[in-house]
Every structure is written in structure tokens, then in C-alpha cells.
Amino acid sequence: MVKVKELMTTGVVTASPGDSISDALEKMYAGRFRRIPVVDQGRLAGVITDRDIRQALNSPMLFRDRSYDDYMLRELTVGGSMTADPLTIHPEAGIVEAAEMMEGKRIGGLPVVDNDTLVGIITISDLMNYLIRLLRTERL
């Protein structure tokens, strides 16, 4: 059985709860990520996603100035917008368990944690890339 540790991304880009939303967005854009784990004092505190950021920036105002968005991006913090205590998975878990968790909770990725330490992240993209490799091998 293929394990999470075989497909996960290591050397994960993270944010801290005190970072601005703008800082988190810059990291997401630079790495082409839709989510980044949030680490506080060496421990996983949450995950911030592009969806969390869109929800944080939502305003009841129909029309607003671009300066308002810029202000919000600088002033809102990751800690106030993240999903706290996210689902996690152990590196020794099977990828079927990871896929079932993501599908069941309708999420696109899981932080991989070992002994309370973030060691990686596994995403739907990692699973799809693995599936594509399997299907290409089968076709040959």
C-alpha cells in the first residue's frame, strides 16, 4: 500500500498567525498554492486557504474603493481568518485514507503531522498526479 509519506510535499511553506493576509497571499501566489499551513511556536495551528481569504475580505458593501481591499489585506491576520485545528494525517497512513478524508470533508489538502510536528502536506493534486502515473504505466 502506498503511504502518504511517499506522495506528500515536504519543506512546506507556512504562515504564522500574526502574518497579514497580504503576506499569506504573496506566499500562495509565489508557490502557486491554494492553501498553506499555519504554524505557531513550532506547532500546527491551522490552515489558511484561498477560500478563507475570500471570505475574510467579503464585505456587505456593494461598491468599495480598491484602497479598502488593500487596507484589509494588510490589517487582517492569518490567525483571524484561518481554519483552526485542521484535520491532519500521519505520514504512515495509506493514501486511500487520505483520499477518503479529503473527499468526505470536501477539502483539497491535509497537513501531514508526526509527533505534533508538521512534516508535509498532501493534496488532491498529489493524488491525481499519482493516479496519472499509474494509468500511464498501465497503458504501456
DSSP file (Angstrom, degrees, kcal/mol; ACC not computed):
  #  RESIDUE AA STRUCTURE BP1 BP2  ACC     N-H-->O    O-->H-N    N-H-->O    O-->H-N    TCO  KAPPA ALPHA  PHI   PSI    X-CA   Y-CA   Z-CA
    1    1 A M              0   0    0      0, 0.0     2,-0.3     0, 0.0     0, 0.0   0.000 360.0 360.0 360.0 134.7    0.0    0.0    0.0
    2    2 A V        -     0   0    0      1,-0.0    93,-2.1     2,-0.0    94,-0.3  -0.563 360.0-144.0 -75.3 135.3    1.3    3.5   -0.9
    3    3 A K  B >>  -A   94   0A   0     -2,-0.3     3,-1.6    91,-0.2     4,-0.6  -0.660  20.8-114.3-103.3 157.6    1.7    5.7    2.1
    4    4 A V  H >> S+     0   0    0     89,-3.1     4,-2.3    86,-0.3     3,-1.6   0.872 113.4  63.5 -53.6 -41.4    1.2    9.4    2.5
    5    5 A K  H 34 S+     0   0    0     86,-2.4    -1,-0.3    88,-0.3    87,-0.1   0.731  96.9  58.8 -60.8 -21.7    4.9   10.0    3.1
    6    6 A E  H <4 S+     0   0    0     -3,-1.6    -1,-0.3    85,-0.3    -2,-0.2   0.729 118.9  26.6 -79.5 -21.7    5.6    8.7   -0.5
    7    7 A L  H << S+     0   0    0     -3,-1.6    -2,-0.2    -4,-0.6    -1,-0.1   0.599  95.3 108.4-114.2 -17.2    3.4   11.4   -2.1
    8    8 A M     <  -     0   0    0     -4,-2.3     2,-0.5    -5,-0.2   114,-0.2  -0.160  68.7-117.5 -67.0 157.5    3.4   14.3    0.3
    9    9 A T  B     -B  121   0B   0    112,-3.1   112,-1.7     2,-0.0     3,-0.2  -0.817  31.9-163.0 -90.7 131.4    5.2   17.6   -0.3
   10   10 A T        +     0   0    0     -2,-0.5   110,-0.2   110,-0.2     3,-0.1  -0.568  66.0  50.3-106.6 175.6    7.9   18.3    2.2
   11   11 A G  S    S-     0   0    0    108,-0.3    -1,-0.2    -2,-0.2   109,-0.1   0.930  84.2-161.7  61.8  44.6    9.7   21.6    3.0
   12   12 A V        -     0   0    0     -3,-0.2     2,-0.4     1,-0.1    -1,-0.2  -0.321  17.4-124.4 -68.4 135.6    6.2   23.2    3.3
   13   13 A V        -     0   0    0     -3,-0.1     2,-0.3    -2,-0.1    -1,-0.1  -0.656  40.3-174.3 -74.2 131.6    5.8   26.9    3.0
   14   14 A T        -     0   0    0     -2,-0.4     2,-0.3    22,-0.1    24,-0.2  -0.787  20.2-147.6-126.8 168.2    4.0   28.1    6.2
   15   15 A A  B     -e   38   0C   0     22,-2.2    24,-2.9    -2,-0.3    33,-0.0  -0.837  17.0-130.2-124.2 166.4    2.5   31.2    7.7
   16   16 A S    >   -     0   0    0     -2,-0.3     3,-1.9    22,-0.2    62,-0.3  -0.859  28.0-110.0-115.0 158.0    2.2   32.3   11.3
   17   17 A P  T 3  S+     0   0    0      0, 0.0    62,-2.9     0, 0.0    63,-0.4   0.793 116.6  54.0 -57.6 -29.2   -1.0   33.5   13.0
   18   18 A G  T 3  S+     0   0    0     60,-0.2    22,-0.0    59,-0.1    -3,-0.0   0.562  83.7 109.2 -83.6  -8.2    0.3   37.1   13.2
   19   19 A D  S <  S-     0   0    0     -3,-1.9    59,-2.8     1,-0.1    60,-0.3  -0.311  74.5-111.6 -63.9 150.6    1.1   37.4    9.5
   20   20 A S  B  >  -H   77   0D   0     57,-0.2     4,-2.0     1,-0.1    57,-0.2  -0.441  21.5-115.4 -76.9 158.4   -1.1   39.6    7.4
   21   21 A I  H  > S+     0   0    0     55,-2.2     4,-2.8    52,-0.5     5,-0.2   0.870 118.7  59.6 -59.1 -36.4   -3.4   38.2    4.8
   22   22 A S  H  > S+     0   0    0     51,-2.6     4,-2.3    54,-0.3    -1,-0.2   0.914 104.0  49.1 -59.2 -44.3   -1.3   40.1    2.3
   23   23 A D  H  > S+     0   0    0     50,-0.3     4,-1.9     2,-0.2    -1,-0.2   0.916 111.9  48.6 -61.7 -43.4    1.8   38.1    3.4
   24   24 A A  H  X S+     0   0    0     -4,-2.0     4,-2.4     1,-0.2    -2,-0.2   0.915 110.4  51.1 -63.6 -42.8   -0.1   34.8    3.1
   25   25 A L  H  X S+     0   0    0     -4,-2.8     4,-3.1     1,-0.2     5,-0.2   0.900 106.8  53.9 -61.7 -40.9   -1.4   35.7   -0.3
   26   26 A E  H  X S+     0   0    0     -4,-2.3     4,-2.7     1,-0.2    -1,-0.2   0.917 109.9  47.5 -59.4 -43.3    2.1   36.6   -1.5
   27   27 A K  H  X S+     0   0    0     -4,-1.9     4,-2.1     2,-0.2    -1,-0.2   0.905 112.7  49.4 -64.1 -41.0    3.3   33.1   -0.4
   28   28 A M  H  X>S+     0   0    0     -4,-2.4     5,-2.2     2,-0.2     4,-1.2   0.938 113.8  44.7 -63.9 -46.9    0.4   31.5   -2.1
   29   29 A Y  H  <5S+     0   0    0     -4,-3.1     3,-0.3     3,-0.2    -2,-0.2   0.924 112.9  51.0 -63.4 -44.6    0.9   33.3   -5.4
   30   30 A A  H  <5S+     0   0    0     -4,-2.7    -1,-0.2    -5,-0.2    -2,-0.2   0.896 121.3  32.9 -61.5 -41.0    4.7   32.7   -5.4
   31   31 A G  H  <5S-     0   0    0     -4,-2.1    -1,-0.2    -5,-0.2    -2,-0.2   0.488 105.5-123.1 -94.7  -3.1    4.3   29.0   -4.8
   32   32 A R  T  <5 +     0   0    0     -4,-1.2     2,-0.3    -3,-0.3    -3,-0.2   0.918  60.2 151.8  58.6  45.4    1.0   28.6   -6.8
   33   33 A F      < -     0   0    0     -5,-2.2    -1,-0.2    -6,-0.2     3,-0.1  -0.710  45.8-159.1-103.0 155.4   -0.7   27.1   -3.7
   34   34 A R  S    S+     0   0    0      1,-0.3    16,-2.3    -2,-0.3    17,-0.3   0.454  82.8  22.4-105.0  -7.7   -4.3   27.2   -2.7
   35   35 A R  E     - F   0  49C   0     14,-0.2    -1,-0.3    15,-0.1    14,-0.2  -0.992  59.8-168.0-154.8 149.2   -3.6   26.6    1.0
   36   36 A I  E     - F   0  48C   0     12,-2.3    12,-2.6    -2,-0.3   -22,-0.1  -0.996  28.5-114.8-140.0 140.3   -0.7   26.9    3.4
   37   37 A P  E     - F   0  47C   0      0, 0.0   -22,-2.2     0, 0.0     2,-0.5  -0.366  24.4-135.9 -67.7 150.3   -0.4   25.5    6.9
   38   38 A V  E     -eF  15  46C   0      8,-3.3     7,-3.5   -24,-0.2     8,-1.5  -0.950  20.7-166.8-111.4 122.9   -0.2   28.0    9.8
   39   39 A V  E     - F   0  44C   0    -24,-2.9     2,-0.5    -2,-0.5     5,-0.2  -0.925   7.5-172.7-116.7 132.3    2.4   27.2   12.4
   40   40 A D  E >  S- F   0  43C   0      3,-3.0     3,-1.8    -2,-0.4   -24,-0.1  -0.982  75.3 -18.7-126.6 118.9    2.6   28.8   15.8
   41   41 A Q  T 3  S-     0   0    0     -2,-0.5    -1,-0.1     1,-0.3     3,-0.1   0.882 129.0 -50.6  51.4  44.2    5.7   28.2   18.1
   42   42 A G  T 3  S+     0   0    0      1,-0.2    76,-0.4    75,-0.0     2,-0.4   0.398 119.1 103.0  81.6  -2.2    6.5   25.1   16.1
   43   43 A R  E <  S-F   40   0C   0     -3,-1.8    -3,-3.0    74,-0.1     2,-0.4  -0.877  80.0-104.0-116.8 147.5    3.1   23.5   16.2
   44   44 A L  E     +F   39   0C   0     72,-0.4    -5,-0.2    -2,-0.4     3,-0.1  -0.519  40.3 169.8 -67.0 123.1    0.4   23.4   13.6
   45   45 A A  E     -     0   0C   0     -7,-3.5    40,-1.7    -2,-0.4     2,-0.3   0.653  56.4 -51.4-107.6 -23.9   -2.3   25.9   14.5
   46   46 A G  E     -FG  38  84C   0     -8,-1.5    -8,-3.3    38,-0.3     2,-0.4  -0.978  48.9 -96.3 176.5-169.2   -4.4   25.9   11.3
   47   47 A V  E     -FG  37  83C   0     36,-1.8    36,-3.1    -2,-0.3     2,-0.5  -0.995  21.9-153.5-138.2 139.2   -4.6   26.1    7.6
   48   48 A I  E     -F   36   0C   0    -12,-2.6   -12,-2.3    -2,-0.4     2,-0.2  -0.971  17.9-173.6-116.0 131.9   -5.4   29.2    5.5
   49   49 A T  E  >  -F   35   0C   0     -2,-0.5     4,-1.9   -14,-0.2   -14,-0.2  -0.717  41.1-107.4-117.5 166.4   -6.9   28.7    2.1
   50   50 A D  H  > S+     0   0    0    -16,-2.3     4,-2.2    -2,-0.2     5,-0.1   0.854 122.8  54.6 -60.2 -33.4   -7.7   31.0   -0.8
   51   51 A R  H  > S+     0   0    0    -17,-0.3     4,-2.5     2,-0.2    -1,-0.2   0.912 103.9  53.0 -67.6 -42.3  -11.4   30.5    0.2
   52   52 A D  H  > S+     0   0    0      1,-0.2     4,-2.2     2,-0.2    -2,-0.2   0.902 110.7  48.8 -56.9 -40.8  -10.7   31.6    3.8
   53   53 A I  H  X S+     0   0    0     -4,-1.9     4,-1.9     2,-0.2    -2,-0.2   0.912 109.1  50.9 -68.7 -42.6   -9.2   34.8    2.4
   54   54 A R  H  X S+     0   0    0     -4,-2.2     4,-0.7     1,-0.2    -1,-0.2   0.916 112.1  48.0 -60.5 -41.5  -12.1   35.4    0.1
   55   55 A Q  H >< S+     0   0    0     -4,-2.5     3,-0.6     1,-0.2    -1,-0.2   0.886 109.6  52.5 -66.3 -38.3  -14.5   35.0    3.0
   56   56 A A  H 3< S+     0   0    0     -4,-2.2    -1,-0.2     1,-0.2    -2,-0.2   0.843 111.7  46.7 -65.9 -32.7  -12.4   37.3    5.2
   57   57 A L  H 3< S+     0   0    0     -4,-1.9    -1,-0.2    -5,-0.1    -2,-0.2   0.543  83.9 118.7 -87.7  -7.3  -12.4   40.0    2.5
   58   58 A N    <<  -     0   0    0     -4,-0.7    -3,-0.0    -3,-0.6    -4,-0.0  -0.341  45.0-170.0 -61.5 137.3  -16.2   39.8    1.8
   59   59 A S        -     0   0    0      2,-0.2    -2,-0.1     1,-0.1    -1,-0.0  -0.976  32.2-135.4-131.5 144.4  -17.9   43.0    2.6
   60   60 A P  S    S+     0   0    0      0, 0.0     2,-0.3     0, 0.0    -1,-0.1   0.631  80.6 101.7 -71.2 -10.6  -21.6   43.9    2.8
   61   61 A M        -     0   0    0      1,-0.2    -2,-0.2    -3,-0.0     3,-0.1  -0.550  63.3-154.4 -75.3 136.2  -20.9   47.0    0.8
   62   62 A L  S    S+     0   0    0     -2,-0.3     2,-0.4     1,-0.2    -1,-0.2   0.896  82.9  31.3 -75.2 -40.5  -21.8   46.7   -2.9
   63   63 A F  S    S+     0   0    0      2,-0.0     2,-0.3     0, 0.0    -1,-0.2  -0.964  73.4 162.4-120.8 133.5  -19.3   49.3   -4.0
   64   64 A R        -     0   0    0     -2,-0.4     2,-0.1    -3,-0.1    -5,-0.0  -0.985  37.4-101.9-148.4 159.5  -16.0   49.9   -2.4
   65   65 A D    >>  -     0   0    0     -2,-0.3     3,-1.1     1,-0.1     4,-1.0  -0.459  26.9-123.5 -78.8 148.0  -12.7   51.5   -3.1
   66   66 A R  H 3> S+     0   0    0      1,-0.3     4,-2.2     2,-0.2     5,-0.2   0.842 112.3  65.0 -59.4 -32.9   -9.6   49.5   -4.0
   67   67 A S  H 3> S+     0   0    0      1,-0.2     4,-2.4     2,-0.2    -1,-0.3   0.819  95.1  58.7 -61.6 -29.9   -7.9   51.1   -1.1
   68   68 A Y  H <> S+     0   0    0     -3,-1.1     4,-2.6     2,-0.2    -1,-0.2   0.935 106.5  46.6 -63.7 -46.3  -10.3   49.3    1.2
   69   69 A D  H  X S+     0   0    0     -4,-1.0     4,-2.6     2,-0.2    -2,-0.2   0.923 112.6  50.2 -61.3 -44.4   -9.2   45.9   -0.1
   70   70 A D  H  X S+     0   0    0     -4,-2.2     4,-1.7     1,-0.2    -1,-0.2   0.913 111.2  48.9 -60.6 -42.8   -5.5   46.9    0.2
   71   71 A Y  H  X S+     0   0    0     -4,-2.4     4,-2.5     1,-0.2     5,-0.2   0.934 111.6  48.9 -61.3 -47.3   -6.2   48.0    3.8
   72   72 A M  H  X S+     0   0    0     -4,-2.6     4,-2.6     1,-0.2   -51,-0.3   0.898 108.5  53.5 -62.2 -41.1   -8.0   44.8    4.7
   73   73 A L  H  < S+     0   0    0     -4,-2.6   -51,-2.6     1,-0.2   -52,-0.5   0.868 115.1  41.1 -62.3 -36.0   -5.2   42.7    3.2
   74   74 A R  H  < S+     0   0    0     -4,-1.7    -2,-0.2    -5,-0.2    -1,-0.2   0.843 121.5  39.8 -78.7 -34.7   -2.6   44.5    5.3
   75   75 A E  H  < S+     0   0    0     -4,-2.5    -2,-0.2    -5,-0.2    -3,-0.2   0.809  94.2  83.5 -92.6 -32.4   -4.6   44.6    8.5
   76   76 A L  S  < S-     0   0    0     -4,-2.6   -55,-2.2    -5,-0.2   -54,-0.3  -0.498  72.2-139.7 -72.1 142.2   -6.4   41.2    8.7
   77   77 A T  B  >  -H   20   0D   0    -57,-0.2     4,-0.5    -2,-0.2     3,-0.4  -0.693  16.7-123.7-103.9 157.4   -4.3   38.5   10.2
   78   78 A V  H >> S+     0   0    0    -59,-2.8     4,-2.1   -62,-0.3     3,-1.4   0.898 111.1  59.4 -59.1 -42.5   -3.9   34.9    9.2
   79   79 A G  H 34 S+     0   0    0    -62,-2.9    -1,-0.2   -60,-0.3   -61,-0.1   0.806 105.6  48.0 -60.7 -30.6   -4.9   33.8   12.7
   80   80 A G  H 34 S+     0   0    0     -3,-0.4    -1,-0.3   -63,-0.4    -2,-0.2   0.561 120.9  35.4 -85.6  -8.2   -8.2   35.5   12.5
   81   81 A S  H << S+     0   0    0     -3,-1.4    -2,-0.2    -4,-0.5    -1,-0.1   0.549  94.8  98.9-120.1 -14.1   -9.0   34.1    9.1
   82   82 A M  S  < S-     0   0    0     -4,-2.1     2,-0.8    -5,-0.1   -34,-0.2  -0.175  79.0-106.8 -74.9 166.3   -7.6   30.5    9.1
   83   83 A T  E     -G   47   0C   0    -36,-3.1   -36,-1.8     0, 0.0     2,-0.1  -0.878  43.8-143.0 -88.6 112.5   -9.3   27.2    9.8
   84   84 A A  E    S+G   46   0C   0     -2,-0.8   -38,-0.3   -38,-0.2   -39,-0.1  -0.422  71.3  10.6 -79.3 154.2   -8.1   26.4   13.3
   85   85 A D  S    S-     0   0    0    -40,-1.7    -1,-0.2    -2,-0.1   -39,-0.1   0.917  87.3-164.5  46.8  60.1   -7.3   22.8   14.3
   86   86 A P        -     0   0    0      0, 0.0    -1,-0.1     0, 0.0     2,-0.1  -0.214  27.8 -88.2 -71.4 162.8   -7.5   21.3   10.8
   87   87 A L        -     0   0    0     14,-0.0     2,-0.3     1,-0.0   -41,-0.0  -0.440  53.1-172.4 -61.7 143.4   -7.8   17.7   10.0
   88   88 A T        -     0   0    0     22,-0.2     2,-0.3    -2,-0.1    24,-0.2  -0.852  13.7-148.7-133.5 170.9   -4.4   16.1    9.7
   89   89 A I  B     -c  112   0B   0     22,-1.9    24,-2.2    -2,-0.3    33,-0.0  -0.985  20.0-116.4-141.7 152.6   -2.9   12.8    8.7
   90   90 A H    >   -     0   0    0     -2,-0.3     3,-1.7    22,-0.2   -86,-0.3  -0.603  25.6-121.9 -86.4 147.0    0.1   10.8    9.7
   91   91 A P  T 3  S+     0   0    0      0, 0.0   -86,-2.4     0, 0.0   -85,-0.3   0.755 111.6  56.8 -61.4 -23.8    2.9   10.1    7.2
   92   92 A E  T 3  S+     0   0    0    -88,-0.2    -2,-0.0   -89,-0.1     2,-0.0   0.545  84.2 107.9 -85.1  -7.1    2.5    6.3    7.6
   93   93 A A  S <  S-     0   0    0     -3,-1.7   -89,-3.1     1,-0.1   -88,-0.3  -0.308  77.9-104.3 -67.7 155.1   -1.2    6.4    6.7
   94   94 A G  B  >  -A    3   0A   0    -91,-0.3     4,-1.6     1,-0.1   -91,-0.2  -0.434  20.8-121.3 -77.3 155.0   -2.3    5.0    3.4
   95   95 A I  H  > S+     0   0    0    -93,-2.1     4,-2.8     1,-0.2     5,-0.2   0.766 111.6  62.9 -70.3 -23.3   -3.2    7.3    0.5
   96   96 A V  H  > S+     0   0    0    -94,-0.3     4,-2.7     2,-0.2    -1,-0.2   0.921 103.4  48.9 -64.9 -41.8   -6.7    5.7    0.3
   97   97 A E  H  > S+     0   0    0     -3,-0.2     4,-2.4     2,-0.2    -2,-0.2   0.916 112.0  48.9 -61.3 -43.2   -7.3    7.0    3.9
   98   98 A A  H  X S+     0   0    0     -4,-1.6     4,-2.5     2,-0.2    -2,-0.2   0.933 112.4  47.7 -61.9 -45.9   -6.1   10.5    2.8
   99   99 A A  H  X S+     0   0    0     -4,-2.8     4,-2.6     1,-0.2     5,-0.2   0.904 112.0  49.7 -63.3 -41.7   -8.3   10.5   -0.3
  100  100 A E  H  X S+     0   0    0     -4,-2.7     4,-2.9     2,-0.2    -1,-0.2   0.893 110.9  49.8 -65.1 -39.6  -11.3    9.4    1.7
  101  101 A M  H  X S+     0   0    0     -4,-2.4     4,-2.0     2,-0.2    -2,-0.2   0.936 113.4  45.6 -63.7 -45.7  -10.8   12.1    4.3
  102  102 A M  H  X>S+     0   0    0     -4,-2.5     5,-2.1     2,-0.2     4,-0.8   0.918 117.0  44.2 -65.1 -43.0  -10.4   14.8    1.7
  103  103 A E  H  <5S+     0   0    0     -4,-2.6     3,-0.4     3,-0.2    -2,-0.2   0.926 113.6  50.5 -67.1 -44.7  -13.5   13.6   -0.3
  104  104 A G  H  <5S+     0   0    0     -4,-2.9    -1,-0.2     1,-0.2    -2,-0.2   0.845 120.8  33.7 -63.6 -35.0  -15.6   13.1    2.8
  105  105 A K  H  <5S-     0   0    0     -4,-2.0    -1,-0.2    -5,-0.2    -2,-0.2   0.419 106.2-125.2-100.9  -0.6  -14.8   16.6    4.2
  106  106 A R  T  <5 +     0   0    0     -4,-0.8     2,-0.3    -3,-0.4    -3,-0.2   0.933  61.7 139.4  55.6  50.9  -14.6   18.2    0.7
  107  107 A I      < -     0   0    0     -5,-2.1    -1,-0.2    -6,-0.2    -2,-0.1  -0.875  52.8-139.8-122.3 158.0  -11.2   19.6    1.3
  108  108 A G  S    S+     0   0    0     -2,-0.3    16,-2.4     1,-0.2    17,-0.3   0.473  75.8  13.1 -98.9  -2.7   -8.3   19.8   -1.0
  109  109 A G  E     - D   0 123B   0     14,-0.3    14,-0.3    15,-0.1    -1,-0.2  -0.989  54.1-144.7-168.2 159.2   -5.4   19.0    1.2
  110  110 A L  E     - D   0 122B   0     12,-3.0    12,-2.5    -2,-0.3   -22,-0.2  -0.996  23.5-125.9-131.7 128.4   -4.2   17.6    4.6
  111  111 A P  E     - D   0 121B   0      0, 0.0   -22,-1.9     0, 0.0     2,-0.6  -0.506  27.2-133.8 -64.7 142.1   -1.3   18.7    6.7
  112  112 A V  E     -cD  89 120B   0      8,-3.0     7,-3.1   -24,-0.2     8,-1.3  -0.906  28.6-174.6-104.2 120.9    0.9   15.7    7.5
  113  113 A V  E     - D   0 118B   0    -24,-2.2     2,-0.4    -2,-0.6     5,-0.2  -0.946  15.9-177.8-125.0 135.4    1.9   15.6   11.1
  114  114 A D  E >  S- D   0 117B   0      3,-2.6     3,-1.4    -2,-0.4    -2,-0.0  -0.987  79.6 -13.3-131.2 121.8    4.2   13.3   13.1
  115  115 A N  T 3  S-     0   0    0     -2,-0.4    -1,-0.1     1,-0.3     3,-0.1   0.918 128.7 -54.5  52.0  48.9    4.6   13.8   16.8
  116  116 A D  T 3  S+     0   0    0      1,-0.2     2,-0.5   -73,-0.0   -72,-0.4   0.602 115.5 118.1  64.2  14.0    2.8   17.2   16.7
  117  117 A T  E <   - D   0 114B   0     -3,-1.4    -3,-2.6   -74,-0.1     2,-0.5  -0.940  68.9-123.6-114.5 131.2    5.3   18.4   14.1
  118  118 A L  E     + D   0 113B   0     -2,-0.5    -5,-0.2   -76,-0.4     3,-0.1  -0.586  37.2 165.6 -69.2 121.3    4.3   19.4   10.5
  119  119 A V  E     -     0   0B   0     -7,-3.1  -108,-0.3    -2,-0.5     2,-0.3   0.490  58.1 -38.1-116.1  -8.8    6.3   17.2    8.2
  120  120 A G  E     - D   0 112B   0     -8,-1.3    -8,-3.0  -110,-0.2     2,-0.3  -0.987  51.2-108.6 175.2-171.8    4.5   17.8    4.9
  121  121 A I  E     -BD   9 111B   0   -112,-1.7  -112,-3.1    -2,-0.3     2,-0.4  -0.987  16.1-157.3-146.3 141.7    1.2   18.3    3.1
  122  122 A I  E     - D   0 110B   0    -12,-2.5   -12,-3.0    -2,-0.3     2,-0.3  -0.983  18.7-176.4-121.4 134.8   -0.7   16.0    0.8
  123  123 A T  E  >  - D   0 109B   0     -2,-0.4     4,-1.9   -14,-0.3   -14,-0.3  -0.764  43.9-102.8-125.8 168.1   -3.2   17.5   -1.7
  124  124 A I  H  > S+     0   0    0    -16,-2.4     4,-2.8    -2,-0.3     5,-0.2   0.875 122.2  58.6 -55.8 -37.9   -5.7   16.3   -4.2
  125  125 A S  H  > S+     0   0    0    -17,-0.3     4,-2.7     2,-0.2    -1,-0.2   0.899 102.9  51.8 -61.5 -40.6   -3.1   17.3   -6.9
  126  126 A D  H  > S+     0   0    0     -3,-0.2     4,-1.8     1,-0.2    -1,-0.2   0.921 112.6  45.8 -60.5 -43.6   -0.6   14.9   -5.3
  127  127 A L  H  X S+     0   0    0     -4,-1.9     4,-2.3     2,-0.2    -2,-0.2   0.897 112.8  49.5 -67.5 -40.6   -3.1   12.1   -5.5
  128  128 A M  H  X S+     0   0    0     -4,-2.8     4,-2.6     2,-0.2    -2,-0.2   0.907 109.3  51.7 -65.2 -41.6   -4.2   13.0   -9.1
  129  129 A N  H  X S+     0   0    0     -4,-2.7     4,-2.2     1,-0.2    -1,-0.2   0.891 110.5  49.2 -62.1 -38.8   -0.5   13.0  -10.2
  130  130 A Y  H  X S+     0   0    0     -4,-1.8     4,-2.4    -5,-0.2    -2,-0.2   0.925 110.5  50.3 -64.4 -44.7    0.0    9.6   -8.7
  131  131 A L  H  X S+     0   0    0     -4,-2.3     4,-2.7     1,-0.2    -2,-0.2   0.908 109.3  51.3 -59.9 -43.3   -3.2    8.3  -10.4
  132  132 A I  H  X S+     0   0    0     -4,-2.6     4,-2.4     2,-0.2    -1,-0.2   0.925 109.5  49.9 -61.2 -44.8   -2.0    9.7  -13.8
  133  133 A R  H  X S+     0   0    0     -4,-2.2     4,-2.1     1,-0.2    -1,-0.2   0.916 111.7  49.3 -60.3 -42.6    1.4    7.9  -13.3
  134  134 A L  H  X S+     0   0    0     -4,-2.4     4,-2.3     1,-0.2    -2,-0.2   0.931 112.0  47.2 -61.1 -46.4   -0.4    4.7  -12.5
  135  135 A L  H  X S+     0   0    0     -4,-2.7     4,-1.7     1,-0.2    -1,-0.2   0.864 110.9  51.4 -67.1 -36.3   -2.7    4.9  -15.6
  136  136 A R  H  X S+     0   0    0     -4,-2.4     4,-1.0    -5,-0.2    -1,-0.2   0.909 111.3  48.1 -65.5 -41.0    0.2    5.8  -17.9
  137  137 A T  H  < S+     0   0    0     -4,-2.1     3,-0.5     1,-0.2    -2,-0.2   0.897 111.0  51.1 -64.8 -40.6    2.2    2.7  -16.6
  138  138 A E  H  < S+     0   0    0     -4,-2.3    -1,-0.2     1,-0.2    -2,-0.2   0.845 106.0  56.0 -64.4 -34.8   -0.9    0.5  -17.1
  139  139 A R  H  <        0   0    0     -4,-1.7    -1,-0.2     1,-0.3    -2,-0.2   0.772 360.0 360.0 -70.2 -26.8   -1.3    1.8  -20.6
  140  140 A L     <        0   0    0     -4,-1.0    -1,-0.3    -3,-0.5    -2,-0.2   0.475 360.0 360.0 -76.9 360.0    2.2    0.7  -21.6
